Amino acid sequence: MVWIKKIIGYLNGRLLKDLSLTVLLQLFARLFQMLGMFHVANCYGDLNGESNKALVSAQYVQFILTFGLDIVAVRHLAAKSIIFEQLISSLFTIRLCLYGITSLLWLLGLWSMNLSPEESILWCAAILNLFVLGMNFQWVFQGLQKMPLFSLIQSLTSIVIASYFLLIFRPGIHMGADLWVMGIIQAFVTISSWYYIRRQWRVYLINFGDIKKLLQFVVEGLPNWIFGLFYNTLITFGMLSIKSLTSNGDFENQDDSYANLSRIAMATQMILAFGGSVIYTRVVVWRNERSDFFFRVTLICGMVILAGLLSCGVLHLSYPWLYPLLFPDEIFHSAGPYLSITVFGRFLGLTSGILVWSLLAYHRDWLTVQCAFFPVLVSVILHFYFVPRYGLVATTWLYVGGELGLFICCFAAFTHLKKQILKPIHEK
């Protein structure tokens, strides 16, 4: 038991408190949210894949337009390397322009296309979600190490949305109904939260005065943006490609099955991402304050992988009765055996994220891009060969293989960085 006490000793204080509170709030909220998502999937039936595809498309565009600015903001806020008020107003202004203009252009594009009314309504809902996602305020709370408060806000939002799904939605709902509910409720929360930030810290949100500073943030965030583009290609390519690449009749409805698997994986990722947001900020602080930086990061990574293996084992044993309970329709059951390995992939993703933030803490931004390039490229290329032949099975394993490859590359870079930093110290 001595080693357990040592681990607790390394992790006590603010990190353990914030991490446990944030994850517990998210765990409760996401479990409730998953019930809502399962209900929506059963209400949609074979149309489930269309709504999920529109949401994934909006998320992917949002990731493309992030330009790594969230990471830039959190790193500066955690390291206290820039004036707080200037950072808030500059990044808010950039994001408002980016997502406002993109949403308007996408809306004009829809207007020029010959879409059915149902499809137009669906994709307009996707545009609303794009704008709301783009104007998120998580980076402010993350950089100020107030993630439990942000987690509480998001948890209550998720519970309200899921409650609406469970109480109102019934089989036969129109395409995009779930996206409209999510978009409207989250828009209200986003506007209210930015108003709270403005009043609480007395900052002006819009500032076009220092264009040069705005451009500097964009340039600094470029490698983080490229890394995010690679990573989000890895986690979304399966959903975007499975329907277009599988023409064999044996794979009918597998896009709907994979959509449900993606929903569970997405909920898992959101829980882990909130825990990761607490850890990432502490990694930057450790870089400046702790002499045992590399040991702490290695310890955290080992604990995350252990938790992932335990979760994988539990889900592998429970999916035969759990999956049919969540998705009674038999067309969805083909994805059940791959639930455990998909969730484990999300744990690998969190571990890679911790290692990436370790590199970012030492300003090795472009090294993270090198880590992501090869595993993502290989995964995407292999999709075109294996998915038409093996469908959902190939999509799942190629995703997990990509996560494993990314983890290996990140760990190798982390080990190399450790040798570079510690070698001069030992020579002294």
N, C-alpha and C positions, 0 to 999 in steps of 0.2 A: 504493500500500500504506500510505501515511501515515494515511489516514482509518481503515483497519482497526486500526492501532496505537492511534489515538486512542480508538476504540470499546472496545478491550480495556483501555485505560488507565482509562476511565470505569467499566468493569465488573469490574475485577480485585478481588482480595481475597476476602472472605468470600462475597459474593453469587455470583460466578462459580464458586467452589469448591462451595458448597452446591447451587447450581442444577444444575451438571453432574452431580454425584454423585447427587442426588435423581432427576433425569430419567433418567439411565442405568440406575439400579436399577429404576425404574418401567417403562422401555421394555422391558427384558428380561423383567420379571415379567408385564407386560400382553400381550406377544407370546405368552408361554407360556399366559397366561390365555385369550387369544383362541382358541388351539388347543383348549383345553378347552371353551370355549363353542360353537365350531363343531361339536365332537364331540357335545355335548349337543343342539344343534339338529338334527343329523342323526339322533340317537337318538329324539328326540321326533317328528320328521316334522311332520305337520299339527297336532300338539298344541303345537308350540313357542310359539305366540302366547299360550296360556293361562298357562304358567309365567311368561313375560315380563310379562304383564299384571299378575299377582299381585305380582311383584317391583316393578314400576313403581308400583303402588298403595301398597305399603309405603313406598317411597322418598318418594312424594308426601306421605303422612301425616307421615312423619318431617320433611320440609322444613317442613310447616305448623307442627309443634310445636317447631321449633328456636327460634322467636321472636327470631332474630338474635343469640342469646347467644354463638355461636362468634365472631362478628365483634367483639362487645363484649369478649370475653375476650382475643382476640389484640391488639386495639388497646390495652388496658390493660397487658397483659404486655409488649408491644413498647415502649410509652412509659414503662413502669415507674411508672404513675400510681396504683397501688393495691397493697396488701400481697398478696404472692403467695399465701400460705397461705389468706388469707381468700377470695380469688377462686376458688381451686381447690375448696374445700369448699362454697362457696355455689352455684357452678354445677353441681357434681356432685349436690348435694341437689335442686336444681330439676329437673334432667334425670331423675333417678331417680324422682321423684314423677310427672312428666309422662308418661314413657314406660311406667312401671309401671302407672299407672291406665289409660292408653289401651289398653295391651295386654290388660288384664283386661276392659275394656268391650267391646273388639273380640271377645274370646273368648266372652263372654256373648252377644254379638250372633250369632255363628256358631251357638252352641248353640240359639238360638231360631229359626233359619232351617231350612227343609227342604232341606238340601243332601245330595247323594250322598256316600258315604264318600270317594270320590276327591277331590271338591271340598273337603270338610272338611279332609282331610290337606293339600291344596295351600294353603289359606288359613291353616291353623295354622302352616305353615312361613313364610308371609308375615308373620305376627304375630311369630314368633321373630326374623326379619330386621329387622322394625321396631324391636324393643327393642334389638337389638345395634347397629344403625345409630344409634339415638338416644343410646346410651351411649358413642359413639366418643370417643377421647382425643386426636385429632389436634390440637385447639386448644391443648393444653398444650405439645406439642413445637413447634408452629408459633410460638406466642408467645415461647417461650424460644429460638427460632432453632436448633432441633435437628431440623430436618426430615430430614436424611440418616438419622438413627437411626430415625425413624418410617417413612421410606420403606423401610428395610431390613426392619422388622417386617412391613409390609404386603406387600412383595415376596415374602417367604418364605411368608406366609399364602396369597397368590394362587397360588404355585407348588404348595403342598401341595393346595389345592382342585382346581386344574387336573389335577394328577397323579392324584387320586382319580377325576375324571371320565374321564380317558383310560384308566386301568387297569381300572376297575370297570364303568362304564356301557356298556350294549349296547342296540341297538334294541329298543323295547318297554318302556322304563322307565316307571314310574308317574308321574303328574303330581305335581310338587312335590319329586321326589327330589333335583334339583339344589339347590333352595332349602333343604332340610333339611341337606344336606352343607355348604353355605355358612354357614347359621345356626349349626350346632353348632361348626364349626371356628373361626369368627369369635368366637363367644361365649367359647370357651376362651382365645383370644388377648386379647380385651378384658378378661376377668377378670384374667388374668396381668399385663397391662400396667398396669392400675389398681393392682394390688398392688405392682408395681415403682415406680410414681409415689409411692405412699404411703411405701414404704421409702426410696427415693432422696432425696426432699425432706422427709421426716418431716412429712407433713401429715395431718390428719384429713379424711376424705372426706365425712362426713355431719355437717351442722351446721344445726340448726333454730333456733339462738339468735338470729340477727339477721334476722327476717322483713322488716323495713323495707329492709335492704340487698338482700335477694332481690328484692323488688318494684322497687327502683330499677334493678336490672340488666334486669328485664323491660321496664320503661318505656324505658330507654335503647336496648334492642334492637328496639323496635317498628318504626321505619322500616326497619331492616335486614331484619326479618322480612317486612314487606310487599314489599320489593324481591325477596327470595328467593322469596316466593309468586308474584309476577309472573313471575320468570325461570324457575322450575321449571314453571309453567304453559306457558311457551313451549316448553321442551324435552320435555315429556311429553304435551302435548295431542294431538300426532299419533298416538302409540301408543294413547292411550285413546279416540281418536275414529274412527280409520280403519275399524274393523270395524263400529261402530254407524252410521256415516254412508254406508258403501258397500253398497248393496243390489243394485247392478247385477251380473249374473253375470259380466261381463267382469273384475271386480275380485276374483274368487274367489281365496282364499289370499294376497291382498296384505297382510293383517295379519301373516301368518307371514313374508312377505318383508321387510316393514318391521321386524318384530321382530328379524331378523338384522341389518339395517342399524342398528337402534338399539343392538344389542349391540356392534357395532364402534365406533359413535359413543360409546357409554358408556365403552368401554375407552380410546378416544382421549382422552376428556374426563378420565378419571382420571389418565392420564399428564400431561396438561397442567395439571390441577388441582394436582398435587403440585409441579410447577414453579412454578405460580402462587402456591402457599402460601409458597414461599420469597420470591418477588418482593413479594407483598403486605406481608409483615412488613417487608421492607427499605424499602418505600414509606413506612411509618409512621416508620421510623428516619430516612430522608432528610428527611422533613418537619421534624424537630427538629434535624438535624445538618448539612444541606447547603444551600448557597446556590443550587446549580444544580438544585434539585428538579425544576422543570418540564422542563428539558432532559433530565434522566435519564429521566423518565417517558415523554416523547415518543420518545426513542431506543429504549427497551425496547418500546414499542408498535409502532414501525416494524419492529423485528426480528421480533416475533411475527407480524405480518401477512406479512412476506416469507417466513418459514418456512412459514406457511399456504399461500401461493401455490405455493411449491415442492412441498409435499406434495400439493396439489391436482393439480398437473401430473403428478407421478409416478403417482398413483393413477388419473388419467384415462387415461394411456397403458397401464397395467398391468392394469386391471380385466377386460378381455376374457378373459385366461387365469387371472388370480388368483382372481376370484370363483367360477368353476366348480370351481376346485381346492379352495376352502374349503367350498363348498356344492354337492356333486355333484347333488343333487336339482334338477330343472329348475324346480320350482314357486318356487324362491327366486331365480332368475336375473333376474327383472324389476327387482330393486332394484340390480343391478350398476352401471348407468350413473350412478347417483346417489350412489355411494360417495364420490367425490372432493369433490363440492360439500357433502355432509353433514359430512365431516371438516373442510373449510374453515370451515364454520359454527362448529365447536368452537373453532377458532383465533380467530375473531371474538369468541366468547364470552370467551376468555381476555383478549383485548385490552380488551374492555369491563370485565372484572373489574379490570384494572390501573387503568383510568381511574376506576372506582367507588371503589377504595381510595384514590386520590388525593383524591377528594372527602371520603371518610371521615376521612382524615388531618387535614383542615381542619374536621372536624365539620359537613360539609354533608350530613348523613344524609338529610334529607327531599328534597334535590335529586335523590338517586339514585332515589327513588320516582317523581318526576316524569319522569325519563329513561325509566323502564321502562313507565310506564302506557300511553302512546299506541301504541308499536310492538307490545306484547303484545296490547292490546285489538283492534287492527286485524287482527293475525294470527289471533286466535281467531275473530273475526266472519267473516273470509274463509274459514275452514275450512268453515263450514256451507254456503257457496255452491259452492266449487270442489272439495272432496273428494268429494261425491257424483257429480260429473261427471268428474273426472280421477283419482281414487284416489290411489295412491302418489305420482305425479308432483306433484300439488298439495300433498300433505302435506309432501313434502321441500322444495319451493321456498318454501312458506309459513314453514317453520321457518327456513330460511336468510335469507329476507327479514326475518323478525322479528329475527334476530341482527344483520343489517346495520342495520336501523332503530335498534336499541338502541345499537349502536356509534356511529352518527351523533349520536344524542341525547347520549350520554355525552361524546363528543369536543367537542360544542358547549358542554356544561356545564363541561368541563375548561378550554376556551379562555376562557370567561367568568370562571372562577375565577382563571385566570392573570392576566387583565387587572385584576381586582379587587385581587389581592395585589401585583402589580408596579407598579401605577400610583402608589401612595403613595411607593414607594421611588424611582421616577424623579423624582417631584415634589420630593423632598428634594435 
